[in-house]
Amino acid sequence: MTDVIASKALGLADKLKDRNEPAVAEMTRRLRKYAEAERGLAGAVHTMGHKASGLVVFGLTLADWAKKNKGPEADTFKKREKDFDKAIAGLESLGDAVDALLEGGTPAKVKLPGNALQKVLDDMEFKDKVKIATVRTAAREYYPAESAGQKKLQEWAVQLNHLCAGLNDGLSQLDATDLQAFGRKEVLERAQQLKKSIDTMGV
């Protein structure tokens, strides 16, 4: 499972497990709560990106077939090619943004593709349904993954806000400069950057 900052949060919580000052104890609780939540949040976002990337592969295979063949179905595809390419580009952008987010990079702002590719496929009058069956199935599987991923991104931002608030309060109570430095650099700064990255995606 993807680990973005959960291991750092748990590492700090373990270092503070014997501290009982109220602000520190609350920070430790939030660290552990966040680490537990991140697994489900990151997992759903990863699934969204994975489904988007998979749909791109199937879509490009169909496009390649249409470019290499002639006939009414290839012609049907070519009439919708610009819309098809636009939908594929949106899916590629989302997949790249999710990869960047989960790998600690800076994702680009993206617009969720939604069911744009499904709409293009619906407009294509393929007599041989097998030609687009794989792409159509992948498109149907993608949309609910996108919906779930979007909700989890929004929830993730809220969780990070709670975590950062707890870190700001708790770290200020620590007299050990090494723990303060670790907490601020390895957890707080990473959490703030992750929140910024999610906001940058704009979904």
N, C-alpha and C positions, 0 to 999 in steps of 0.2 A: 504494500500500500504506500502511496505517496506520503512522504514526511516533509512538510514545508518548514514549520518551526516547532512542531510538537515536541520533538526530542530535546530541543533547547529549553522549552518551557518545563518539561519534566526534570531536566537536569538541575535547573534552578530550584524547583520545588523540593527535590531530594536534598539539596544543600541546606534548605531552610526548614526541614521537617521537625527539628527540635526547638524551633523558635515559637514563642507563644504570645508575642506582642500582638494586639488586635489587628493592626494594619498589616503586619507581616503574615499573620495567620490567614487573613482574608486574601492577601495576595497569593499565598500558596494554594488556597482553595481555588482561586480563579485560574491559576496556572494549570492545575490538574483538570479542572472542568474544561478549559480550552483545549488541552491536549486530547481529551476524550472526544470533544466535539469535532476537532479538525479531521479526524479519520473519516467520518461520514460526509463532512463538507467537501473535503478534497476529493473523496471518492466519487461523489456525484458530479463534480465539475470535470474530473478526469473522464468519466463516462460520456459526458456531453462532448468533450473534445474528441474522444476516441470514435464516437459514432459519426461526428462530422467528418473526420478524416477518412473513415471507412466509406462514407457516402461519396466523398470526392473520388476515391479510387474506382468505385463502381461507375460513377458518372463519366469519368475520363475514359473508361473502357468502352462505354456506349458511344461516346463522341468519336473515339478512334475507329470504331466499327463503321460509323456513319460516313466518316471521311474516306474510308477505303472501299466503300461499296456504292452501288447505284441502285436505283429502283424507287418505288413510291415511299417506302418507309425511310430510306436514307434521305429522300427529298423532304419528307415531313420533318425530320430532325433538323435539317439545314435551315428550314424556314423559322425554326424556333431557336436556332443556335445562339444568337446574341443573348436571349433571355436565359438560356441554359448556362452559358458561360458566366453570366452575371451571378447566377445562383451558386455555381460552383466556386466562384471567387469569394463569395461571402462565407461559404463553408470552410474554405482554405484559411481565410483570415481568422475565423474563430478558432480553428484547430491550432494555428500558430500562436494565438494569444493565450490560449489555455496552456500550451506547452511552456511558454515563457513565464506565466504566472506560477505554475507548479514547480518550475526549475529555478525560481528565485530571480528571474530576469524582469525586464520591464515590458509588459504587453502593450500592444497598440490598442487604441480605441476601436471597438468593433460594434457592428449592428447585427443583432441576432438574425440569422437567415430565415428562421421560422419555417413555414411550409412552402417557401418560394419554389424550390425544386419540384415539389409535389405538384404544384399548380402548373408548372411547365410540362411535366409528364402528362397531366390530365388533358392538356391541349394537344398532345401528339396523338394522332389517329393511327396507331400501330395495329394492323390486322393481326400480326404475329405477336401476341402478348408476351411470349417468352423473351422476346428481344429486350423488353424493358422491365420484366418481372423482378429481376434482382435489384435493379435500381429503385423500383417502386417500393419493394419490401424494405430496403435500407432506409428510404425516405420516411416511411411510416414508423420505423423504429427510432429514427433520429428525433422526431418532433417531441415526443414525451420526455426524451432524455434532455433536450434543450430546456423544456419547461422546468424540469426538476433542477437542472444545473443553474438556471437563472435564480430560482428561489434560494438555492444553497449559497450562491454568491452574495445575495442580499443578507442572508442570515450570517454568513461568514464575516461580513463587514461589521455587523452588530456585535458579534462575539469578540472581534478584535478591539472594538471600542471599549467594551467592558474590561478586557484584559489590560489594555493600556492604562485605563483609569486606576485599576488595582496596582499595577506596577509603579505608577507615579507616586501613589500613596505609600506603598510598602517599601520601595527602595529608599525613600527619604528617611525611613526609620532605621535603616541598617547603619551600624557604626563600622562595620568591616568594609574598608574601601575596595578590597578585592572582590567581594560579593556585589557591591554596588556597581563596580566597573563591569563585571560579568553580566549582571542583570540588565544594565543599560545597553551595552554593546551587543550582546548575544541574543537578548530576548526583546527588550523594549524597542530598540532601533529596527530590528527585523520585523516586529509586529507592525510598527508604523509604516515601514516600507511596503509590507504586504497589503495593508489597508489602502495605501496610496495606489498600489498596482491594481487592486480590485476596482477602486474608484476610476482609475484611468480607463479600464475596459468599458466602463459606461453602460453596463448591462443591468 
